Amino acid sequence: MIPINHKKFIDNSIKILKDDFRIVGIATGGSYITNEMDEYSDIDFIIAVDSNHYEEVMDERYKIAANLGTLLSAFTGEHVGEPRLLICLYGPELLHVDLKFVSIDNIAHRVEDPVILWERGNFVSEALKENNARFPIPSLQWIEDRFWVWIHYGAAKIGRGEIFETIEFISSLRQMVIGPLILMKNGELPRGVRKIEFVAPESISLLKETIPSYSIESCIKSLKMIIQIYLELREYFITEDFIKRVEAEKYSINYLNKINHVSNS
C-alpha cells in the first residue's frame, strides 16, 4: 500500500504535469513497481517530454519542480551519471523525489519497466515497445580484470597510512564487487548493497567483517575478508571461458601480506 503522503504527492503531480502540453507522459519506477513502497521510500518519476520541446523543458526543470510542492532543495544528477535527473527534497513533511526528464525519443532505453501513471494518447506505451529494459549486469571477467589491481591499491594506501582513504576504498569494493555478486547469487539485480540485509541475511556476519575501524590492523583484516568473500563468489559464478588473473592474484595478496608484516614489526 502506498503511504498517504506519497500518494498525495503523486496524484497532485500528475494533475499539474498533465496540464503542460509539452509533457506526454508520467511514469514511475523503483519500489513502486514491486509494491514495496513504504514511508522511507523515494518517489522516482520519469517525465516523458515531446522531443520538440525537450531543451525548453530542461531549462525550466527547477520551475516545474517548484510547482509540484514546497521545494526545499534540488540539484541535478551528474554525480550519478544522470544529468537529466533532478533530485528534490520537498517539505514540510520530508519527501525525496527524483524527477527524470526524458525525451520521448529516448525513453525506450531504460534499466527497468516503469509503471505508466498517465500518458497523452499512447505515446509512452508505444515508445517503450521499441526496446526491452536492460539492467547493467557486471561480468565476472570485468571484475576479475580489475579486482587484484584494486587490492594492490588498497594495500598501498594502508602501507602509506592513509586510513580514512582505505576505509572509503574498502566500502567501494563492497559496493562495486561483493554486494552485487551476493545479490545476483540470490536472484536479485546487482544494486550495490541495497536491501542486502533482507535478501541475503546469511551473508551479513561476513559482510560486517569487511567494515574496518580506524586502524591499520582492522583495514588489513577487512581487506583480507573482502578477498575471501570474492574468491568464494568467484567459484560460484565461474564459467569455462573465465580467465583467472593468477599472477595478479598471487602478487597482490603477497603485497598485502608484506604490508601486514611490516605493520606488525
Order of alpha helices (4+ residues) and beta strands (2+ residues): alpha-beta-beta-alpha-alpha-beta-beta-beta-beta-alpha-alpha-alpha-alpha-alpha-alpha-alpha-alpha
